[in-house]
Amino acid sequence: MGKRQDRAIWLDYLRGFITVLVVAHHSSLAYTTFASFNPQAYNASTHPIVDSARAYSLDLFEDFNDVFFMSLMFLISGIFVLPSLARKGSSRFISDRFRRLFIPFAIAVTFIMPLGYLASWRLAHGNDDLHAFLVDYIRIEHWPAGPPWFIGILFIFNLLIGLFYFLCRPVLKRWATSLATLSGRPFAIFWRGYALTLILFLPLVLLFGGSRWIGFGPFAIQLCRILLYLGYFVLGMIIGAAGAGNGLLADNSGLMRYPLLWAILCALAYTALKLAGGYIQHGVDHGHLTETQARLLYRPLWSLSCVASCMAFLAVFHRIFRSTRRAWESMAANAYGIYLIHYIFVLWLQYLMLSLDLPAVAKFALTFAGSLALSWIITAWIRRIPLVGKYL
């Protein structure tokens, strides 16, 4: 299988694709049927810009993404951690992660995200008073990180593993050896992944619900998903311990040999989730189910969909991308910058189209295409600057 700089190209392309999916996800949120806007604290809204044009199809698109794509991003981010630590050592690894993760995160949340949230301020307050905006930004909105929250939490995960690597290394190696024995057993891989997801996710979502966030300063994460994301990051480290072409990532592993099976299971699991979700919500609305009972019924199906989707995308991209492709190379190379700056264009395009008499799907398409194109072009341009290129 073709590789570039010791990295499997299909993983690069999958990470780039998920970044594009993130842009599409944020582009859809203003037009979902459940979207609501709170002018007193726009960051407490379902999305910082909300339009009157709505489409249920975008509910499905947004929800499908939300079930799996950040878990998969953390898993992919963990795959190359242990080889990097073994090659660089803890000190150099932490220094590298500080440069590649923390500095871009700090710049993004301090200088880039306020440019996007200014559109939300204008929608909520109808003025361009920058002093009032900045005071509100810190006191009321509590310094919202926006999409770079992922980079901040990823830095913390990397910092922790870098600091405690020598203590954790024996345990991680044992887990990696144990996991490698399952490489030829596809359903054993699936059921263990499902059990892990339930253990990491279900207790916290029962305690705190699915929408509460916790954070300090610009560092923020969904409370019910702290363990889920950390667990998938560690799982990625264990999977990647043997290298990007071995173990579960090998061509002949049970995970990679059956992309069609996992794709079908992904579709069936999400269909079951949505069908069951309708009946469960009906039961809650009519008093037949409590919130706890509803979560006990819904979240195991959510976890099933999460695992099936992650496995499907890994296997399908592994099967399809065997050699480099020019457009995908550019997308993969610029994905980090796209992720960091796309939200500015998403929010402003959604704001500028509020008064346009267009269907929700059309507004979504224009927001997505415009945000992706602008962030891609700008990233490709600024990466030519040597200082920027060091960080992106």
PyMOL commands that set and color helices and strands:
alter all, ss='L'
color gray80, all
select helices_A, chain A and resi 9-31+42-44+56-79+81-88+90-125+130-139+149-163+165-180+186-208+223-240+247-249+259-285+291-320+326-352+360-382+386-391
alter helices_A, ss='H'
color red, helices_A
select strands_A, chain A and resi 3-4+7-8+213-216+219-222
alter strands_A, ss='S'
color yellow, strands_A
deselect
rebuild
show_as cartoon
